[in-house]
Amino acid sequence: MKITADEKGNIPFNNNVDFCVGTGRLGLALTEEYLKELEFVQQEIGFKFIRGHGLFTDDVAIYHEYEEDGEVKTEYNYTYIDRIIDSFIRLDIRPFLELGFMPEKMASGDQTIFYWKGNVTPPKDYKKWTDMVIALLEHLKERYGEDVVNWPVEVWNEPNLPGFWKGADMDEYFRLFRETFTAIKAYDSRFRVGGPAICGVKDAVWIKAFLDFCRENGLDPDFITRHHYTVEFPERIGHYDYSKLQDPDERMSNLRSTRDIIDSFDEYRGKPIHITEFSTSYTPRGVIHDTNLNAAYIAEQLSRLGDVNESYSYWTFGDVFEENGVHFSLFHGGFGLCAANNIPKPTLHTFAFYKRLKEKAAACVFKGRTAVICRTKQGYAGILWNTDSEAVTHQIELQTSGREYALIKYCVDEDTCNPLKVWHDLGEPAYPSKEDIGTIRDASRPKLSTDIIAPKDGRAEFPVTVGRNGVIYFELKERHFTPDRGYDYEKVLSFH
């Protein structure tokens, strides 16, 4: 396949790859392994925001009630949330505040979700709920300064699922949103507040009904949130979920439908959409997450997710995650970009490649179904991917004005960067030794190769072979050859 790019091209490409990333419940940020993984991911990619469940669940311990003189009174404890956010800020990341779940003493029922029992019922008293939310925002502003108003606020998580919101009660969720939104805006209108944080179940019905409700109640949400997963219903075998990938065009069409619904409302046309969760599989036992196929499929997603969405947050940065309990093995299908012991999965490199492209790019000059290429100050940079079972060779042709270029390629595919295979070949140790961990980690880095390209007639041409389930990042940068006196590279190689 031939890929030709015009250096004067300027194709729309919203590469917001580093805006936000997901996390397990916030209480896990009190553990050492969690913080080690987050520090590693921040060094490799560097996300701006982090979003997770459990801000108000009892393990974070914000909300308390006590009785005094026959009266039930309320008090708040910020010991743990301060420790959590202090750690985030130390790692140069800020919270995307998801408001949930319900503190047990405030909850109207006892329905919970997950191993850690997050309560998913409405509050008994909405005034106590909004008082708690405003008190937290006030505390955060006092502790972290006025920048806190730039931390996005999302009301709840996936209320269109009965597991996450009792009965998937639409009217009750809309009340929660109205009371929360109104209270926050009355406290400080600079806070950006959005919802309804739905997944793909009856998404069109929920988005339209949500905006109808907002219109009828004079509410102007700052952004709309939804989720995006791309697999069919999984087959469960033992501890693991096996799913087939859905057609990417079909899933992108679903995202487009949300954009179209929003834009059908005059007062909400153009309102930003934040995908506050996305991945392939939606289960923390989705074996695809650990594979090279996941990395290649996500590369295609990242090239297109910004077409109609302001941002898109991968779920999650690491495998310290306990929705279905503590995992039984190193590679267990966890959501994370990295496994335990800071072993990068192939998909981490897909994100790192897009982050590097964002930092280098001056303008996008090519965007297709298998590649995206941008012009840079020194030449070009691009990403190619291949979800096929066989290798594919592309002939790249780029307009140039320099005399000579260095071609730098980083390759991630089944043969060059596949820690899952190495772990399998070692016998799939559930609790690998220190030596095994080192071996697996050695297999988790992209393969680097370089070459020299001499353009002809103002065009640089070179082949790029993308292996099966592969992702390649390349840079073509102008080469300024400045050898030291007496140094002859060819003579060095031929010296006997």
GICOR-V327095 format. One line per field, one symbol per residue. ss: DSSP state (H for helix, E for strand, - for the rest). phi: phi as a letter, one per 20 degrees, with the letter a starting at -180 (. if undefined). psi: psi as a letter, one per 40 degrees, with the letter a starting at -180 (. if undefined). Layout:
ss->???
phi->???
psi->???
//
This chain:
ss->-EEEE--------------EEEE--HHHHH-HHHHHHHHHHHHH----EEEE----------EEEEEE--EEEEEE--HHHHHHHHHHHH---EE-EEE--E----E----EE----EE---E--HHHHHHHHHHHHHHHHHHH-HHHHH--EEE----------HHH-HHHHHHHHHHHHHHHHHH-----EEEEEE----HHHHHHHHHHHHHH------EEEEEEE-E---EEE--EEE--E--HHHHHHHHHHHHHHHH--HHH---EEEEEEEE------EHHHH-HHHHHHHHHHHHHHHH---EEEE---E-------------------EEHHHEE-HHHHHHHHHHHHHHHEEEEEEE---EEEEEE--EEEEEEEE-----EEEEEEEE-----EEEEEEEE------HHHHHHH--------HHHHHHHHH----EEEEEEE--E--EEEEEEEE---EEEEEEEEE----------HHHHHH--
phi->.dddcefefbegbeedfdfbcebfgffffedffgffffffffffcneecccbfngdfffemfebcbdblmdecdbdcdgffffffgfgfgembdfefeereeggfefebdfccmgelffddfffcfffffffffffffffffednffgfeefcdemblffdffdbgmlfffffffgffffgffffffbfffecbaeleeeelfffffffffgffffdmecgfbdcbdbcccfgfeecmecddcefeffffffffffffgfffffegfdgngfddeebbaefddfcfgfgedfggffffgffffcfffccfbbdfdbfbefacgdoffebgecnffffcegmlefegfgfgfffffffffefdaedbbcfcacccfcfdqbbbccbbeeecfcddeeccfcceebceddcddcbfedbbffffgfffolffcffgffffffffeddfedbcbdddfclmcdcaecedffldccdccdcgddecffgnecgffgfefc
psi->hhhhiheeighhhggfdediiiiiiddeeeiddddddddddddddgidihhiiedeieddfdhiiihhfehhiiiiheddddddddddddefiihhhhhiahideeieaehiiidefhhfiiidhddddddddddddddddddeaeedeehihhhahfeehddehhefhddddddddddddddddddhedhhhiaefiaehfddddddddddddddefigidihiiihifiihihhhbeihhihiihdddddddddddddddeehdeehehihhhehiacieiefhdddeidddddddddddeededeidihhhgadieghfdeihieicheeididiiiffhhidddddddddddddddhdihehhaeeihhiiidebiiihiiheieiihhhhhhhhieidiihhhhhhhadddggdddddddeefhdgiidddddddddeeiihhiiihhhihfehhhiihhhihfihhhihhihhhhgiihehhdddddeh.
//
